[in-house]
Amino acid sequence: MKLKLYAITLKPSSGFGTILKGDTLFGHFCWQAAYDSSLVEGGLELQMELYPEKPFAVFSSAFPKFEKGDTTYVLKRPEIPFSFMLPPKEGKAEDIRRRKEFKKKKWMLVSEDLSIDIKTATFLSDHELLQEAQSMLTEETKRQMKKAEKSEFVQMLSQSHNTINRMTQTTGTGMFAPYEKENLYYYPETELVIFVLIEESATDISRVARGLERIGNWGFGRDASTGLGRFDLGERDELTIPSCNDLNACYVLSPCVPEKDAFTEAFFTPFVRFGKHGDRLATFGNPFKNPVIMADEGAVFIPKDKAQFNKPYIGQAITHVSKAMSKTVVQGYAPYLPLKLEVRDETSL
């Protein structure tokens, strides 16, 4: 396998009904390949047969991206005990205060070379992340944002919906009652990045970008038909896959299903994917997939075997999840960044 790593910039142009996570991005790209067989060699059906052993592409979730001279990626704080990230201090009261303050810092800054040093990394709270975003706004947007009553980097806003009873031509009670859904909105001028591992014998960056561009035009996720999930494509930069020399842990960039008995330590937040088919299968028979329990992005795994570092992703393909389409495959893979983790006996929070 000849895998290449790319960073693809997305520029949101609407709110989102579905969070941009790696497994859902993979599913959307597969629908594009189903309609346009030129996106992958031999067509989607062939690549799905090979996917459990040879994935043609592995997508990360979307993360904020800052351009201040150098490119900086804003990733989730690793899901490891605070004792790994905070140097020890004398005094129990002081230690509790530091941990309480650090709990607010949900984000980690990573430079363009994708190297992570837990001991020297910069961590940001939601407020500090917002301040960074505000510092890069254009003057016109700054003037407009001064009028906003409340600003958050990621904001959840409710949108009212209703369904018309065609018999009475009105809304009413029960299934026709008005209802609300929450949608996610990023701060103005936010740029996101997704990392994609591409198997060059199966596809390439231009074809992957073409599929993503169509997704952005038509909309991603829930309520795309009403204008949600829109984004424009920005830069596509090839990155060097980080070296794993002297490193012992994998920080994953999307939800994944790790291989059984392959890791000595695992630190993660569980994430349950209640999947649903899109496109024409959304209204055909039973569109719901079986739930899949995954480790969310930000998880850290320590492999038993150093051979794990010979490939730049972990996890496995998940099959047998759909009654509507038996060949359905869920991306249980995740790209990862290597890091050094000193395993300690005391890992309490």
C-alpha positions in Angstrom: 0.0 0.0 0.0 1.2 3.5 -0.8 -0.7 5.9 1.4 -0.4 9.7 1.3 -1.6 12.2 3.8 -3.4 15.4 2.9 -4.9 18.3 4.8 -8.0 19.6 3.0 -9.5 23.0 4.1 -13.3 23.4 4.3 -14.9 26.8 4.6 -18.4 26.6 6.1 -21.0 28.7 4.4 -24.1 27.5 6.4 -25.0 25.8 9.7 -24.7 22.1 10.1 -27.3 19.6 11.3 -24.7 16.8 11.5 -21.2 17.2 13.0 -18.4 16.7 10.5 -16.9 13.4 11.8 -14.7 11.1 9.8 -17.1 8.1 9.5 -19.9 10.3 8.1 -17.6 12.1 5.7 -16.5 8.7 4.4 -20.2 7.7 4.0 -20.9 10.8 2.0 -17.9 10.3 -0.2 -19.0 6.7 -0.9 -22.4 8.0 -2.2 -20.5 10.3 -4.5 -18.4 7.3 -5.8 -21.6 5.3 -6.2 -22.9 7.9 -8.7 -19.5 8.6 -10.3 -17.4 5.5 -10.6 -14.5 7.6 -11.8 -13.8 8.7 -8.3 -12.2 5.4 -7.3 -10.5 2.8 -9.5 -12.7 -0.1 -10.5 -15.8 1.6 -9.0 -17.1 1.7 -5.5 -18.3 -2.0 -5.3 -14.8 -3.2 -5.9 -13.2 -0.9 -3.4 -15.8 -1.9 -0.8 -14.8 -5.5 -1.2 -11.2 -4.5 -0.6 -11.9 -2.0 2.2 -11.6 -4.4 5.2 -8.0 -5.1 4.3 -7.1 -2.2 2.1 -9.0 1.1 2.7 -8.9 3.4 -0.3 -9.3 6.5 1.9 -9.5 7.2 5.6 -11.1 10.5 6.7 -10.5 12.4 9.9 -13.1 14.6 11.6 -13.0 18.3 10.9 -11.0 20.6 13.2 -10.5 24.4 13.3 -7.5 25.7 11.4 -5.7 29.0 12.0 -3.4 30.9 9.7 -1.1 33.3 11.5 2.0 33.2 9.4 2.3 29.5 10.1 -0.5 27.0 9.9 -1.9 25.8 13.3 -4.4 23.0 13.7 -6.8 23.1 16.7 -7.4 19.5 17.8 -9.3 18.0 20.8 -7.3 17.7 24.0 -6.2 14.1 24.3 -8.5 11.9 26.3 -5.8 11.0 28.8 -5.6 11.6 32.6 -4.6 15.1 33.5 -1.5 13.7 35.3 0.0 13.0 31.9 -0.3 16.6 30.8 0.3 18.6 34.0 3.7 18.5 35.6 3.5 17.6 39.3 3.4 20.4 41.9 3.7 20.4 45.6 0.6 21.1 47.6 -2.7 19.3 47.3 -4.8 22.5 47.2 -2.7 24.0 44.4 -2.9 20.8 42.5 -6.7 20.7 42.7 -6.9 24.3 41.6 -4.7 23.6 38.5 -6.7 20.6 37.5 -10.0 22.5 37.8 -8.6 25.3 35.6 -7.1 22.8 33.1 -10.4 21.0 32.8 -11.7 24.0 30.8 -8.9 23.7 28.2 -10.6 21.4 25.7 -8.4 22.2 22.7 -4.8 21.5 21.8 -2.7 23.5 19.3 -0.6 21.4 16.8 1.8 22.8 14.3 1.8 22.0 10.6 4.4 19.2 11.1 1.8 17.4 13.2 4.2 16.7 16.0 2.8 16.5 19.5 4.7 17.0 22.8 2.3 16.6 25.6 4.6 18.3 28.1 5.0 21.5 26.0 1.7 21.6 24.1 -0.5 24.7 24.2 -4.0 24.0 25.4 -6.9 26.4 25.0 -10.3 26.9 26.6 -13.4 27.7 24.5 -13.0 31.4 25.4 -9.3 31.4 24.4 -10.2 29.7 21.1 -12.8 32.4 20.4 -10.2 35.1 21.1 -7.9 33.5 18.6 -10.6 33.4 16.0 -11.6 37.0 16.7 -8.0 38.2 16.2 -8.0 36.9 12.6 -11.3 38.5 11.5 -11.4 41.1 8.7 -12.2 44.6 9.8 -15.7 44.5 8.2 -16.6 41.3 10.1 -15.2 42.7 13.3 -17.6 45.6 13.0 -20.5 43.3 12.3 -19.7 41.0 15.2 -19.6 43.9 17.7 -23.4 44.0 17.4 -23.7 40.4 18.5 -25.1 40.0 22.0 -23.1 36.8 22.6 -20.3 35.1 20.7 -19.1 31.5 20.9 -16.7 29.7 18.5 -19.2 26.9 18.1 -22.8 27.8 18.8 -26.0 25.6 18.9 -29.1 27.5 17.7 -32.6 26.2 17.5 -34.6 26.3 14.3 -38.4 25.9 14.2 -40.0 23.5 11.8 -43.5 22.4 11.1 -45.3 19.8 9.1 -48.5 20.6 7.2 -51.5 18.3 7.5 -52.6 18.1 3.8 -56.2 17.3 4.9 -56.6 20.5 6.9 -53.8 22.6 5.4 -52.7 23.5 8.9 -50.3 22.4 11.5 -51.8 20.8 14.6 -51.1 18.3 17.3 -49.3 15.0 17.3 -47.1 14.3 14.2 -48.1 17.7 12.7 -47.2 19.8 15.8 -44.4 22.4 15.3 -41.0 21.3 16.6 -37.5 22.6 16.9 -34.1 21.2 15.9 -30.7 22.4 17.0 -28.1 23.2 14.4 -24.4 23.9 14.8 -22.9 27.2 13.6 -19.2 28.1 13.5 -17.8 31.6 14.2 -17.6 33.8 11.0 -14.6 33.2 8.7 -13.8 29.9 10.4 -11.7 27.5 8.4 -11.8 23.8 9.1 -9.4 21.1 8.1 -9.9 17.4 7.5 -6.9 15.0 7.2 -7.3 12.2 4.6 -5.1 9.2 4.0 -5.4 8.2 0.4 -4.3 4.9 -1.2 -2.9 6.1 -4.5 -3.6 2.9 -6.4 -7.3 3.4 -5.7 -7.8 7.2 -6.0 -6.0 10.5 -5.7 -6.3 13.9 -4.1 -8.0 15.5 -7.1 -10.7 12.9 -7.2 -11.3 13.0 -3.4 -11.5 16.8 -3.6 -14.0 16.6 -6.4 -16.2 14.3 -4.3 -15.9 16.6 -1.3 -16.7 19.7 -3.4 -19.9 18.1 -4.6 -20.8 17.3 -1.0 -20.2 20.9 0.0 -22.4 22.1 -2.9 -25.3 19.8 -2.1 -25.0 19.8 1.6 -23.7 17.5 4.3 -25.8 15.5 6.8 -29.2 16.2 8.2 -31.5 18.7 6.5 -29.1 19.3 3.6 -32.2 19.8 1.4 -33.1 22.9 3.4 -29.7 24.5 3.1 -27.7 23.1 5.9 -24.3 21.4 5.6 -22.8 23.7 2.9 -19.1 24.4 2.6 -16.5 25.5 0.1 -13.2 23.7 -0.5 -10.0 25.5 0.1 -6.3 24.4 0.0 -5.3 20.8 -0.4 -1.8 20.3 1.1 0.2 17.2 1.1 1.7 16.5 4.5 4.5 14.2 5.6 3.2 11.3 7.6 4.7 11.9 11.1 7.6 9.7 12.1 7.0 7.2 14.9 10.6 6.9 16.1 10.8 6.6 19.9 7.0 7.2 20.2 4.7 4.7 21.7 1.1 6.0 21.5 -1.6 6.8 18.8 -3.8 9.9 19.1 -6.7 9.3 16.8 -8.3 12.0 14.6 -11.8 10.5 14.1 -14.1 8.0 15.7 -12.8 4.4 15.4 -13.3 0.8 16.4 -9.9 -0.4 17.6 -8.7 -3.9 16.9 -9.4 -6.4 19.7 -6.4 -7.2 22.0 -4.0 -4.9 20.0 -3.4 -2.3 22.7 -1.9 -2.4 26.2 -3.6 0.9 27.2 -6.7 2.8 25.9 -7.9 6.2 26.9 -11.1 7.3 25.2 -14.7 8.7 25.4 -17.2 6.2 24.0 -19.2 7.4 21.0 -22.3 5.5 19.7 -23.0 6.0 16.0 -26.7 5.5 15.4 -26.3 5.4 11.7 -28.8 6.0 9.0 -28.6 5.6 5.3 -28.7 8.7 3.1 -29.7 9.5 -0.4 -32.2 7.1 -2.0 -31.9 4.5 0.8 -33.1 7.1 3.3 -36.7 6.3 2.2 -36.3 2.7 1.2 -37.4 0.0 3.6 -35.5 0.3 6.9 -33.0 3.2 6.6 -31.5 2.7 10.1 -28.2 0.9 10.6 -27.2 -1.1 13.7 -25.6 1.1 16.4 -21.8 1.0 16.4 -19.8 1.7 19.6 -16.7 3.7 18.8 -13.9 5.5 20.5 -14.3 9.2 19.7 -11.7 11.4 18.2 -9.0 12.5 20.7 -8.7 8.9 22.0 -5.2 7.6 22.8 -4.1 4.0 22.4 -0.8 2.3 23.2 -0.1 -0.6 20.8 1.2 -3.9 22.1 3.2 -4.4 18.9 5.5 -1.7 17.4 4.4 -3.1 14.0 1.3 -0.9 14.4 3.4 2.1 13.6 4.1 0.7 10.1 0.7 2.0 9.0 -0.7 5.5 9.6 -4.1 4.4 10.8 -5.7 2.1 13.4 -9.0 0.4 13.6 -11.1 -1.8 11.4 -13.9 -1.8 8.8 -17.3 -2.5 10.3 -19.7 -4.7 8.3 -23.1 -6.3 8.9 -24.7 -3.0 10.0 -27.5 -2.7 7.6 -30.6 -4.7 6.6 -31.4 -2.4 3.7 -27.9 -3.0 2.0 -25.9 -6.0 3.2 -22.7 -4.7 1.7 -22.7 -1.5 3.8 -19.3 -0.8 5.4 -18.7 1.7 8.3 -15.3 3.5 8.5 -14.0 2.1 11.8 -10.6 3.3 10.8 -9.0 6.5 12.0 -5.8 8.4 11.0 -3.6 9.0 14.0 -0.7 11.2 15.2 2.0 9.4 17.1 3.1 10.8 20.5 5.1 9.8 23.5 3.2 8.8 26.6 4.9 7.9 29.9 2.7 5.2 31.4 2.4 5.7 35.2 0.9 3.6 37.9 -1.1 6.5 39.1 -3.5 7.7 36.5 -6.3 9.2 38.6 -8.1 12.3 37.5 
